[in-house]
Amino acid sequence: MAEEVKKTTSSKDEQVAEGKVWAILSYIGILCLLPLLLKKDNKFVLFHSKQGLVLFIAEAAALLVNIIPVLGQFVFAIVYLVAGIYSLVGIIKVLMGEYWKAPYVSDIAEKINI
């Protein structure tokens, strides 16, 4: 039984170590598509890239809303600020090798099937 735990833990550690660079790309705008397409087999990368995709879609939607004078620009600024903070925290968590569920974003990301 102890050997099974070691195998499971070492498997997770290998996925984290192999996927850190790809998971970091997940939080950098449109680059989130690269890990989604190229590293679907790595659970660590897939977890973070789904969250990165949700952030990217929110940023793209905010860019469209930015057309509306005043209110759109306010929404754009807020969304970009929040997405930037989430991306920064996500990158830090990736470097630490952690699975971080971003508030609200992770709920949407979990519904994505790839």
N, C-alpha and C positions, 0 to 999 in steps of 0.2 A: 504494500500500500504506500509506503514512504517513497518507493521508487517511482510510482505513478505520479505522485505530487511533484517530484523532482523533474520528471520528464515534461509535465505540463508547464511548470514554472520556467524551465529552460527553453521550451518552445516559445513561450510568450516573450521571454527576454531576447531571443534571437529575432523575433518579428519586430520588436521595438528597436533593437540595434540596427537591423537592416533597413528599417523604414523611416528613420528620423529625418533624413534629407527630404524624402518624398513627402512626409507629413508636414514639414515646414513649408514646402511649396503649396500645400493645401490652403494655407492662409494668405497667400499672395495673389489676390485678384483672380484673373482669368487662368492663372497657372494652376488653379485647383483642378482643372480638367485633366492635366497630365497624370497625376496620381490615380484619378478615377479610371482613366483608360488603361494605364500601364501597370498598375500595382493593385488590382482588384483582389488578388489572392492573399494580401497581407492585411490582417484584421486591424492592426494599429493604424496603418495608412488609410484604410477605407473609413474607419471611424472618424478620423480627423478631416479627410477630404470631403465627406458628406457635410460636415459642419462648415467647411470652407466654401462649399458650393452654395449653401444657404446664405452665407454672408455675401458672396458674390452676387447672387440674385437680388438680395436686398439693396446692394450698392447700385446695381443696374436699374432697379425700379426707382431708387432715389434720384438717379440721374435723369430719368424721364419726368419725374415729378418736379424737378428743378426748373422746368419750363414755366411753371406757374409763378407769377410774380409774388414776391414777399413770402407767402405761406409755403410755396414749393421750395424756395431757397432755405427757409427755416428747417423744413423737414429734411432736405438734402444735408444740411450741416449736422443735424442731430444724428441721422442715420450713419453718415460717414464717420462721425466721432465715435459712436458706439461700435460700429464695425471695426474701426481701427483699434480700439481698446480690446475688443474680443480677439482680434487677430494677433495682437501683441501678447496677450495672455496665453492664447493658444500656442504660439510659437515657444513661449517659455515653458509651457507644460510639455510640449513635444520634446524639448531639449532635456527636460527632467525625466522623460520616459513615462509620463502619466497619461491616462485617459481622462480628459477633462470634459465634463458635460456643461457646455455654455448655456446659461439660462435662456430659455425660450428657443434658442437656436437648435439645441440638441433634440427637443421634442419634435421639431419639424424634420431634422436630419434623420431621425430614427425611422420615419415613415418612407424614406427614399429606398427603393429597391433597385439594386444594380447587379 
